[in-house]
Amino acid sequence: MWIETFLDYLKYERNYSARTVGEYGDDLNAFEAYFKKVDATLSWENIDGDIVRDWMVSMMEAGRAATTVNRRLSAVRALYRYALKREWVKADPARGIRGPKKKKPLPAFVKENEMDRLLDGDFFGSDFAGKRDRLIVGMFYATGIRLSELTGLDNRDVDLQGRAIKVTGKRNKQRVVPFGDELETQIREYLDLKSSLGLADGGAMFVDQKGQRLKNVKVRALVRHYLGMVTTQRKRSPHVLRHTFATSMLNHHADLEALKELMGHESVSTTEVYTHTTFEELKEMYNLAHPRA
């Protein structure tokens, strides 16, 4: 009776769509079926918070997604708000009960062997665009800088002698990021070729054949193009290369606090998301290798 009356209220007074009303009905009927199974004498008037919590646990143990559990809990809360207004009950048993947290998706990244195949292969041309594109992909992977940080680089920001680049990140916060021998060689080759072509770059580090600073959309497109040559994953963006840098660093035992500084994160908690990625790799390796896994 409670459910039917509440659904009529949603349909005729709140003008909810038939689909939404149907979803509320399914969720509320699922809860009612649960508490009746627990104890046939239970009703909407006399259940307590423990019943609601146990129902949530049962759904999670059955493998229900956090979004499903939260949606069903929301339906129960809505019914009890309605019941309180009509003084059918004096208290809401679902009040104060928090639903499960949604799992944050793990950052997408390219595997190390795929990056090695791309950077060591013949995917890039030997002309200006080819050397520039290889340097761009290599710099993303070697430094973990953001897209806007790369396109905003000026020639003066690159210190070849000290093997470091000065990066201007979010809120104009600057940081210095080191790089290695391989990237130094690529930068020198690119700068020499750019100079030999007589491009008036206006001081910009990465430019097109006309000397104009590269725009973000161009860099996104070229990164997507080249990553598509070695991986089938859907996400193939400069930010994926940033994730790839962080994951590779941690897989090779980088200090979390140091990685935070390299990536320009405000808090180490932001950087910690990459530890989950490496742990997932460890679990996969364990499951493949252990005879009793």
N, C-alpha and C positions, 0 to 999 in steps of 0.2 A: 504493500500500500504506500509506504514512504517513497519508494523509488518511482512509482507511477505518478504520484502527485508532484514530485520534484521535477520529473521529466516534462510534465505538462506545463509547469511553471516556466521551464527553460524554453519550451516550444512556443507557447502562446503569449507569455508576458515579456520574455527576454528576446524573442524572435531568433532563437538559435536555429541554425540550419538542421535539416533532418539528419545529416551525417554526424554533426557534433552531438546532437541529442542521442543518437544511436551509440556513439562512443562512450558517452557518460553512462548510458544504460548498461553497456557491456562491462565497464569497470566496476560499477556499483553492484551488479549481479555477481561478479566474480568475488567481490569482498563478502557479500552475503552468503554465497555458497561456501566460502572458506569458514566463516565463523559458525555456520550451522553444522558444518562437518566436525568442528572442534567440540561443539556442545549444542545439541539440538534445542536446548532451552534458551539459548542466547537470542537476543533481538537487538535492533538498532537502539532501543532505549537503554539497554543495560550492559553493553560492551564497554571495556575500558581500554586505556592506552596500551596495555600489554598485548591485547589481541591485535591491535593495529600494528604494533612493532613485530609481533610474531608473523603476521601476514606478510610484511615487507621482507623479513628474513627468508620466509618460505619461497617468495618469488625470486629473490636473489640466488638462493641455493638451487633453484630450478633453472638458473641461467638467464633470467629476464634482464634485459638491458636497464641501466639506471634511468633512462628516459621513460621507459614503460612503467617502472615502479613509481617514479615521481608523478607521472600523469595519473595513475590510479589513486595515489595518495591525494592528489589535488581534487579528484572527483569526490572522494570521501569527505574532504574538508568542505567542499562546496555544499554538499548535502547537509552537513551538520550546521553550517552557517544559516542555511535555510530553516533547519529545524529549530535553531535557537531563536530566530526571529518570530517563529510561530509558537514558541514556548512548548515545543514537544519534548525538549530535554532542557536540563539546567546546566549541562557542561558538555564541552566538545572533547571526546576522547582522543581526537587526532591533533589537538592543539599542542604546540611545542615539539611535535615529532618532526624531525628533519629527515628528508629523503636522502638517498645515497648520492654522493658526489659523482658528477659525470666524469668519466675518464677522459683526460686530455689526449688527443691523438699524438702519437710519437712523431717527432720531426722526420720528414722524409730526407733520405741522404743517398748518395751514390756510393756503391761499394768501391773499396780501394783498388781492386783489380780492374774495375771498369774505368776508373780515373787514370790508372797507369796505361791502360790500352789506348785511351783517348790522347793523353799527353805524349806518349811515346810512339804513337802511330803516325800514319801519313794522312791524317784527316784535315790538316791545315795547309793552305798553299804557301808558296815561298815568296809571294808578292807582299805588298804593304798590308793589305787587308788580312791576309793569312797570318802574318807575323803578329799583327795587332790582336787578332781574335785569339790566337794561342796564348798571347800574354794576358789577355783579359781573363780567359778561363783559368789559366795558371795562377793569376794573382788572386782571384776569388778563392781558389782551393788552398793556396799557400798562406793567405793572410786572414781569411774569414771576414773581410770587410763587407759592408752593405752595398747595395746597388748605387744608392745616391752618393755614398762615400767614394766609390770608384769613379763615377762620372764627374764628380766634383774635384777630382785630383788635378793639381797643376804640376807642371814640370818641376817647380821649385820644392814641391812637397816630397819628392823622391830623392833620398840621400844614398847615392850609389856607394860612396866611400864607407858610410856607416851601415849600409844595407838595412835601411829602415824607411818607412813612409809615414808622413804626418797626416793623420786622418781627422777630418772634421765630422763628428757624428751628430747624434740627436741633441737638440738644444745647444748646438754649436760647441759642444764639448769636444776638445781635441785630445788625441792620444797618439802615441807612436807605436807602430807595429813593425817588428823585424821581419826580414826575409832571408832566404839562403842563396847559395851559389847559383843554383839553376835559374832562379828568377832574376838574379842580377845579370846573368848572361843574356837572358831574353829581353830585359829592359834595355840593355846597351844596344843590342841589335836593332830593336824597334826604334830607339831614339836616333841611332845613326842613319837608319833608312828614312825616317821622317825628315831629318835634317838634309839628307842628300836630295830629297824630292823638293826641297825648298818650300815646304808647306808653312804658310803663315798661320800658326796654330793659336796665336793670341795668348800663349802661355799654358794652354790646356794640354793635359797629358794624353788623353785618348780622343782622337779626332777622326773624321772621315777623310776621303781623298781630296776634299776641298779645304781641309784645314779647320772645319767646323767641329766644335766640341760634340762628342757623341751624346745623344739623348738616351734617357732610360729605356724607352720603347725599343730602340735599336739594339741595345745591349741585351735586353730580355730575349729578343728574337734570336740573336746569334747564339746565346747560351742554350736556348731551347733546341736550336738546330743541331749544335754539336753534341749535346748530351743525348739527343735522340739517336746518335750513331752508335752509342755503346750501352744504352739502357732502354728498357721498354716501359719504365715507370711513368705514370701520368704527370707527376710534378717534376718539371725540369727547368727550374728557374735559378736566377742568381742566389736567391735565398736558400735553395736546396744546396748549393755549393757552400754557403755559409754553414749550414747544418753539417755538411760533409767534412768541412774543416774541423769543426768542433768534435765530431764523432771520432775522426781519425786521431786527433790530439789525445783524447781520453783513452782510446784503444791502445795508444802507445805511452800510456802512463803519465800524461800531463797533469800538473797540479790544478785543481779546480779553481783556486783563487787566481792563479796566473792566467788561466783561460778566460776567466771573467774580465780581467784587465785587457787582454788581447781583443776580446769581442766588444768591449765598451759597454758591458752590462752594468746597470746601477746596483744590482743586488746579485749575490751568488745564487740565490734561489732561482733566478732566471736561467742561470747556466746549468743548474742541476738537472734540468729536463733531459740533457744529453746523457746523463749517467743512466737514465732509464733505458735509453737506446742501447747503450753498450751492455747493460744487464740483459736485455732481450737477446742480444747476440750470444752472451754467455749461456743463457738458458737453452738456446737453439743448439749450441755446440755440445752442451751437456746431454741433451736428449738424443743427439746423433751418436755420441761417443760412449756413453755409459751403458753397459750391458743390461742393467736392471732399470733403466730410465723408462 
